[in-house]
Amino acid sequence: MSQLNGKDIFPEKLLKQIQKYVAGESVYIPAKEKRKSWGETTRQVLF
């Protein structure tokens, strides 16, 4: 996984808010969880 510079990807206002909590630290931001549709994991049997 490569590192990205926050100032290149976040709007300035958001970057300033993030810097209040974690200035100079590495932060992992997980991807949004993709939920499966209802019944997607159920095996369908056709007769």
mmCIF file of the N, C-alpha and C atoms, coordinates in Angstrom:
data_MODEL
# 
_entry.id   MODEL 
# 
loop_
_atom_site.group_PDB 
_atom_site.id 
_atom_site.type_symbol 
_atom_site.label_atom_id 
_atom_site.label_alt_id 
_atom_site.label_comp_id 
_atom_site.label_asym_id 
_atom_site.label_entity_id 
_atom_site.label_seq_id 
_atom_site.pdbx_PDB_ins_code 
_atom_site.Cartn_x 
_atom_site.Cartn_y 
_atom_site.Cartn_z 
_atom_site.occupancy 
_atom_site.B_iso_or_equiv 
_atom_site.pdbx_formal_charge 
_atom_site.auth_seq_id 
_atom_site.auth_comp_id 
_atom_site.auth_asym_id 
_atom_site.auth_atom_id 
_atom_site.pdbx_PDB_model_num 
ATOM 1   N N  . MET A 1 1  ? 0.847   -1.164  0.000   1.00 0.00 ? 1  MET A N  1 
ATOM 2   C CA . MET A 1 1  ? 0.000   0.000   0.000   1.00 0.00 ? 1  MET A CA 1 
ATOM 3   C C  . MET A 1 1  ? 0.898   1.233   0.000   1.00 0.00 ? 1  MET A C  1 
ATOM 4   N N  . SER A 1 2  ? 0.640   2.145   -0.904  1.00 0.00 ? 2  SER A N  1 
ATOM 5   C CA . SER A 1 2  ? 1.443   3.358   -0.954  1.00 0.00 ? 2  SER A CA 1 
ATOM 6   C C  . SER A 1 2  ? 0.814   4.445   -0.079  1.00 0.00 ? 2  SER A C  1 
ATOM 7   N N  . GLN A 1 3  ? 1.630   5.379   0.335   1.00 0.00 ? 3  GLN A N  1 
ATOM 8   C CA . GLN A 1 3  ? 1.130   6.484   1.150   1.00 0.00 ? 3  GLN A CA 1 
ATOM 9   C C  . GLN A 1 3  ? 0.790   7.668   0.263   1.00 0.00 ? 3  GLN A C  1 
ATOM 10  N N  . LEU A 1 4  ? -0.255  8.378   0.643   1.00 0.00 ? 4  LEU A N  1 
ATOM 11  C CA . LEU A 1 4  ? -0.663  9.573   -0.079  1.00 0.00 ? 4  LEU A CA 1 
ATOM 12  C C  . LEU A 1 4  ? -0.497  10.772  0.838   1.00 0.00 ? 4  LEU A C  1 
ATOM 13  N N  . ASN A 1 5  ? -0.225  11.917  0.261   1.00 0.00 ? 5  ASN A N  1 
ATOM 14  C CA . ASN A 1 5  ? -0.101  13.142  1.032   1.00 0.00 ? 5  ASN A CA 1 
ATOM 15  C C  . ASN A 1 5  ? -1.494  13.727  1.213   1.00 0.00 ? 5  ASN A C  1 
ATOM 16  N N  . GLY A 1 6  ? -1.888  13.958  2.458   1.00 0.00 ? 6  GLY A N  1 
ATOM 17  C CA . GLY A 1 6  ? -3.211  14.474  2.758   1.00 0.00 ? 6  GLY A CA 1 
ATOM 18  C C  . GLY A 1 6  ? -3.533  15.775  2.049   1.00 0.00 ? 6  GLY A C  1 
ATOM 19  N N  . LYS A 1 7  ? -2.526  16.637  1.893   1.00 0.00 ? 7  LYS A N  1 
ATOM 20  C CA . LYS A 1 7  ? -2.791  17.925  1.240   1.00 0.00 ? 7  LYS A CA 1 
ATOM 21  C C  . LYS A 1 7  ? -3.100  17.760  -0.248  1.00 0.00 ? 7  LYS A C  1 
ATOM 22  N N  . ASP A 1 8  ? -2.773  16.596  -0.811  1.00 0.00 ? 8  ASP A N  1 
ATOM 23  C CA . ASP A 1 8  ? -3.065  16.331  -2.219  1.00 0.00 ? 8  ASP A CA 1 
ATOM 24  C C  . ASP A 1 8  ? -4.449  15.728  -2.427  1.00 0.00 ? 8  ASP A C  1 
ATOM 25  N N  . ILE A 1 9  ? -5.063  15.194  -1.358  1.00 0.00 ? 9  ILE A N  1 
ATOM 26  C CA . ILE A 1 9  ? -6.340  14.504  -1.553  1.00 0.00 ? 9  ILE A CA 1 
ATOM 27  C C  . ILE A 1 9  ? -7.507  15.078  -0.756  1.00 0.00 ? 9  ILE A C  1 
ATOM 28  N N  . PHE A 1 10 ? -7.236  15.776  0.356   1.00 0.00 ? 10 PHE A N  1 
ATOM 29  C CA . PHE A 1 10 ? -8.314  16.317  1.181   1.00 0.00 ? 10 PHE A CA 1 
ATOM 30  C C  . PHE A 1 10 ? -8.496  17.809  0.922   1.00 0.00 ? 10 PHE A C  1 
ATOM 31  N N  . PRO A 1 11 ? -9.727  18.284  0.992   1.00 0.00 ? 11 PRO A N  1 
ATOM 32  C CA . PRO A 1 11 ? -9.933  19.735  0.931   1.00 0.00 ? 11 PRO A CA 1 
ATOM 33  C C  . PRO A 1 11 ? -9.242  20.390  2.126   1.00 0.00 ? 11 PRO A C  1 
ATOM 34  N N  . GLU A 1 12 ? -8.789  21.630  1.967   1.00 0.00 ? 12 GLU A N  1 
ATOM 35  C CA . GLU A 1 12 ? -8.007  22.302  3.010   1.00 0.00 ? 12 GLU A CA 1 
ATOM 36  C C  . GLU A 1 12 ? -8.743  22.343  4.355   1.00 0.00 ? 12 GLU A C  1 
ATOM 37  N N  . LYS A 1 13 ? -10.021 22.607  4.328   1.00 0.00 ? 13 LYS A N  1 
ATOM 38  C CA . LYS A 1 13 ? -10.800 22.695  5.568   1.00 0.00 ? 13 LYS A CA 1 
ATOM 39  C C  . LYS A 1 13 ? -10.817 21.355  6.312   1.00 0.00 ? 13 LYS A C  1 
ATOM 40  N N  . LEU A 1 14 ? -10.997 20.271  5.574   1.00 0.00 ? 14 LEU A N  1 
ATOM 41  C CA . LEU A 1 14 ? -10.993 18.938  6.182   1.00 0.00 ? 14 LEU A CA 1 
ATOM 42  C C  . LEU A 1 14 ? -9.600  18.579  6.699   1.00 0.00 ? 14 LEU A C  1 
ATOM 43  N N  . LEU A 1 15 ? -8.575  18.921  5.938   1.00 0.00 ? 15 LEU A N  1 
ATOM 44  C CA . LEU A 1 15 ? -7.197  18.636  6.355   1.00 0.00 ? 15 LEU A CA 1 
ATOM 45  C C  . LEU A 1 15 ? -6.875  19.321  7.684   1.00 0.00 ? 15 LEU A C  1 
ATOM 46  N N  . LYS A 1 16 ? -7.305  20.561  7.851   1.00 0.00 ? 16 LYS A N  1 
ATOM 47  C CA . LYS A 1 16 ? -7.055  21.284  9.101   1.00 0.00 ? 16 LYS A CA 1 
ATOM 48  C C  . LYS A 1 16 ? -7.756  20.593  10.274  1.00 0.00 ? 16 LYS A C  1 
ATOM 49  N N  . GLN A 1 17 ? -8.944  20.054  10.050  1.00 0.00 ? 17 GLN A N  1 
ATOM 50  C CA . GLN A 1 17 ? -9.656  19.332  11.103  1.00 0.00 ? 17 GLN A CA 1 
ATOM 51  C C  . GLN A 1 17 ? -8.916  18.051  11.472  1.00 0.00 ? 17 GLN A C  1 
ATOM 52  N N  . ILE A 1 18 ? -8.447  17.313  10.479  1.00 0.00 ? 18 ILE A N  1 
ATOM 53  C CA . ILE A 1 18 ? -7.709  16.069  10.726  1.00 0.00 ? 18 ILE A CA 1 
ATOM 54  C C  . ILE A 1 18 ? -6.421  16.375  11.487  1.00 0.00 ? 18 ILE A C  1 
ATOM 55  N N  . GLN A 1 19 ? -5.740  17.463  11.130  1.00 0.00 ? 19 GLN A N  1 
ATOM 56  C CA . GLN A 1 19 ? -4.479  17.821  11.777  1.00 0.00 ? 19 GLN A CA 1 
ATOM 57  C C  . GLN A 1 19 ? -4.653  18.115  13.265  1.00 0.00 ? 19 GLN A C  1 
ATOM 58  N N  . LYS A 1 20 ? -5.843  18.510  13.686  1.00 0.00 ? 20 LYS A N  1 
ATOM 59  C CA . LYS A 1 20 ? -6.095  18.751  15.106  1.00 0.00 ? 20 LYS A CA 1 
ATOM 60  C C  . LYS A 1 20 ? -5.933  17.471  15.917  1.00 0.00 ? 20 LYS A C  1 
ATOM 61  N N  . TYR A 1 21 ? -6.204  16.335  15.299  1.00 0.00 ? 21 TYR A N  1 
ATOM 62  C CA . TYR A 1 21 ? -6.184  15.051  16.001  1.00 0.00 ? 21 TYR A CA 1 
ATOM 63  C C  . TYR A 1 21 ? -4.931  14.233  15.745  1.00 0.00 ? 21 TYR A C  1 
ATOM 64  N N  . VAL A 1 22 ? -4.400  14.258  14.538  1.00 0.00 ? 22 VAL A N  1 
ATOM 65  C CA . VAL A 1 22 ? -3.308  13.341  14.194  1.00 0.00 ? 22 VAL A CA 1 
ATOM 66  C C  . VAL A 1 22 ? -2.208  13.994  13.357  1.00 0.00 ? 22 VAL A C  1 
ATOM 67  N N  . ALA A 1 23 ? -1.805  15.177  13.694  1.00 0.00 ? 23 ALA A N  1 
ATOM 68  C CA . ALA A 1 23 ? -0.762  15.856  12.915  1.00 0.00 ? 23 ALA A CA 1 
ATOM 69  C C  . ALA A 1 23 ? 0.532   15.041  12.915  1.00 0.00 ? 23 ALA A C  1 
ATOM 70  N N  . GLY A 1 24 ? 1.036   14.738  11.733  1.00 0.00 ? 24 GLY A N  1 
ATOM 71  C CA . GLY A 1 24 ? 2.314   14.046  11.590  1.00 0.00 ? 24 GLY A CA 1 
ATOM 72  C C  . GLY A 1 24 ? 2.262   12.541  11.783  1.00 0.00 ? 24 GLY A C  1 
ATOM 73  N N  . GLU A 1 25 ? 1.108   11.966  11.983  1.00 0.00 ? 25 GLU A N  1 
ATOM 74  C CA . GLU A 1 25 ? 0.972   10.519  12.205  1.00 0.00 ? 25 GLU A CA 1 
ATOM 75  C C  . GLU A 1 25 ? 0.409   9.840   10.962  1.00 0.00 ? 25 GLU A C  1 
ATOM 76  N N  . SER A 1 26 ? 0.620   8.547   10.856  1.00 0.00 ? 26 SER A N  1 
ATOM 77  C CA . SER A 1 26 ? 0.011   7.759   9.785   1.00 0.00 ? 26 SER A CA 1 
ATOM 78  C C  . SER A 1 26 ? -1.371  7.308   10.233  1.00 0.00 ? 26 SER A C  1 
ATOM 79  N N  . VAL A 1 27 ? -2.325  7.406   9.326   1.00 0.00 ? 27 VAL A N  1 
ATOM 80  C CA . VAL A 1 27 ? -3.704  7.030   9.644   1.00 0.00 ? 27 VAL A CA 1 
ATOM 81  C C  . VAL A 1 27 ? -4.221  6.105   8.555   1.00 0.00 ? 27 VAL A C  1 
ATOM 82  N N  . TYR A 1 28 ? -4.839  5.003   8.959   1.00 0.00 ? 28 TYR A N  1 
ATOM 83  C CA . TYR A 1 28 ? -5.458  4.082   8.010   1.00 0.00 ? 28 TYR A CA 1 
ATOM 84  C C  . TYR A 1 28 ? -6.934  4.442   7.907   1.00 0.00 ? 28 TYR A C  1 
ATOM 85  N N  . ILE A 1 29 ? -7.425  4.650   6.695   1.00 0.00 ? 29 ILE A N  1 
ATOM 86  C CA . ILE A 1 29 ? -8.840  4.923   6.480   1.00 0.00 ? 29 ILE A CA 1 
ATOM 87  C C  . ILE A 1 29 ? -9.392  3.734   5.695   1.00 0.00 ? 29 ILE A C  1 
ATOM 88  N N  . PRO A 1 30 ? -10.222 2.919   6.359   1.00 0.00 ? 30 PRO A N  1 
ATOM 89  C CA . PRO A 1 30 ? -10.733 1.719   5.694   1.00 0.00 ? 30 PRO A CA 1 
ATOM 90  C C  . PRO A 1 30 ? -11.716 2.059   4.572   1.00 0.00 ? 30 PRO A C  1 
ATOM 91  N N  . ALA A 1 31 ? -11.805 1.166   3.617   1.00 0.00 ? 31 ALA A N  1 
ATOM 92  C CA . ALA A 1 31 ? -12.758 1.327   2.522   1.00 0.00 ? 31 ALA A CA 1 
ATOM 93  C C  . ALA A 1 31 ? -14.173 1.146   3.056   1.00 0.00 ? 31 ALA A C  1 
ATOM 94  N N  . LYS A 1 32 ? -15.127 1.743   2.365   1.00 0.00 ? 32 LYS A N  1 
ATOM 95  C CA . LYS A 1 32 ? -16.511 1.551   2.758   1.00 0.00 ? 32 LYS A CA 1 
ATOM 96  C C  . LYS A 1 32 ? -16.868 0.083   2.620   1.00 0.00 ? 32 LYS A C  1 
ATOM 97  N N  . GLU A 1 33 ? -17.613 -0.402  3.581   1.00 0.00 ? 33 GLU A N  1 
ATOM 98  C CA . GLU A 1 33 ? -18.010 -1.804  3.579   1.00 0.00 ? 33 GLU A CA 1 
ATOM 99  C C  . GLU A 1 33 ? -19.119 -2.004  2.544   1.00 0.00 ? 33 GLU A C  1 
ATOM 100 N N  . LYS A 1 34 ? -18.922 -2.960  1.670   1.00 0.00 ? 34 LYS A N  1 
ATOM 101 C CA . LYS A 1 34 ? -19.933 -3.249  0.661   1.00 0.00 ? 34 LYS A CA 1 
ATOM 102 C C  . LYS A 1 34 ? -20.808 -4.383  1.179   1.00 0.00 ? 34 LYS A C  1 
ATOM 103 N N  . ARG A 1 35 ? -22.047 -4.072  1.448   1.00 0.00 ? 35 ARG A N  1 
ATOM 104 C CA . ARG A 1 35 ? -22.970 -5.078  1.956   1.00 0.00 ? 35 ARG A CA 1 
ATOM 105 C C  . ARG A 1 35 ? -23.544 -5.865  0.800   1.00 0.00 ? 35 ARG A C  1 
ATOM 106 N N  . LYS A 1 36 ? -23.711 -7.138  1.019   1.00 0.00 ? 36 LYS A N  1 
ATOM 107 C CA . LYS A 1 36 ? -24.300 -7.986  -0.014  1.00 0.00 ? 36 LYS A CA 1 
ATOM 108 C C  . LYS A 1 36 ? -25.810 -7.824  0.000   1.00 0.00 ? 36 LYS A C  1 
ATOM 109 N N  . SER A 1 37 ? -26.402 -7.973  -1.154  1.00 0.00 ? 37 SER A N  1 
ATOM 110 C CA . SER A 1 37 ? -27.857 -7.890  -1.268  1.00 0.00 ? 37 SER A CA 1 
ATOM 111 C C  . SER A 1 37 ? -28.497 -9.074  -0.576  1.00 0.00 ? 37 SER A C  1 
ATOM 112 N N  . TRP A 1 38 ? -29.744 -8.909  -0.173  1.00 0.00 ? 38 TRP A N  1 
ATOM 113 C CA . TRP A 1 38 ? -30.462 -9.973  0.502   1.00 0.00 ? 38 TRP A CA 1 
ATOM 114 C C  . TRP A 1 38 ? -30.487 -11.212 -0.395  1.00 0.00 ? 38 TRP A C  1 
ATOM 115 N N  . GLY A 1 39 ? -30.092 -12.349 0.159   1.00 0.00 ? 39 GLY A N  1 
ATOM 116 C CA . GLY A 1 39 ? -30.109 -13.615 -0.565  1.00 0.00 ? 39 GLY A CA 1 
ATOM 117 C C  . GLY A 1 39 ? -28.905 -13.851 -1.454  1.00 0.00 ? 39 GLY A C  1 
ATOM 118 N N  . GLU A 1 40 ? -27.989 -12.919 -1.523  1.00 0.00 ? 40 GLU A N  1 
ATOM 119 C CA . GLU A 1 40 ? -26.835 -13.050 -2.421  1.00 0.00 ? 40 GLU A CA 1 
ATOM 120 C C  . GLU A 1 40 ? -25.927 -14.210 -2.037  1.00 0.00 ? 40 GLU A C  1 
ATOM 121 N N  . THR A 1 41 ? -25.841 -14.522 -0.746  1.00 0.00 ? 41 THR A N  1 
ATOM 122 C CA . THR A 1 41 ? -24.958 -15.595 -0.313  1.00 0.00 ? 41 THR A CA 1 
ATOM 123 C C  . THR A 1 41 ? -25.683 -16.932 -0.193  1.00 0.00 ? 41 THR A C  1 
ATOM 124 N N  . THR A 1 42 ? -26.985 -16.926 -0.401  1.00 0.00 ? 42 THR A N  1 
ATOM 125 C CA . THR A 1 42 ? -27.765 -18.153 -0.322  1.00 0.00 ? 42 THR A CA 1 
ATOM 126 C C  . THR A 1 42 ? -27.619 -18.929 -1.628  1.00 0.00 ? 42 THR A C  1 
ATOM 127 N N  . ARG A 1 43 ? -27.398 -20.219 -1.490  1.00 0.00 ? 43 ARG A N  1 
ATOM 128 C CA . ARG A 1 43 ? -27.282 -21.058 -2.682  1.00 0.00 ? 43 ARG A CA 1 
ATOM 129 C C  . ARG A 1 43 ? -28.659 -21.343 -3.250  1.00 0.00 ? 43 ARG A C  1 
ATOM 130 N N  . GLN A 1 44 ? -28.844 -21.066 -4.505  1.00 0.00 ? 44 GLN A N  1 
ATOM 131 C CA . GLN A 1 44 ? -30.135 -21.304 -5.133  1.00 0.00 ? 44 GLN A CA 1 
ATOM 132 C C  . GLN A 1 44 ? -30.103 -22.646 -5.844  1.00 0.00 ? 44 GLN A C  1 
ATOM 133 N N  . VAL A 1 45 ? -31.150 -23.439 -5.632  1.00 0.00 ? 45 VAL A N  1 
ATOM 134 C CA . VAL A 1 45 ? -31.269 -24.744 -6.251  1.00 0.00 ? 45 VAL A CA 1 
ATOM 135 C C  . VAL A 1 45 ? -32.410 -24.676 -7.249  1.00 0.00 ? 45 VAL A C  1 
ATOM 136 N N  . LEU A 1 46 ? -32.116 -25.019 -8.497  1.00 0.00 ? 46 LEU A N  1 
ATOM 137 C CA . LEU A 1 46 ? -33.155 -25.030 -9.533  1.00 0.00 ? 46 LEU A CA 1 
ATOM 138 C C  . LEU A 1 46 ? -33.511 -26.475 -9.857  1.00 0.00 ? 46 LEU A C  1 
ATOM 139 N N  . PHE A 1 47 ? -34.780 -26.761 -9.897  1.00 0.00 ? 47 PHE A N  1 
ATOM 140 C CA . PHE A 1 47 ? -35.242 -28.130 -10.203 1.00 0.00 ? 47 PHE A CA 1 
ATOM 141 C C  . PHE A 1 47 ? -35.691 -28.231 -11.621 1.00 0.00 ? 47 PHE A C  1 
# 
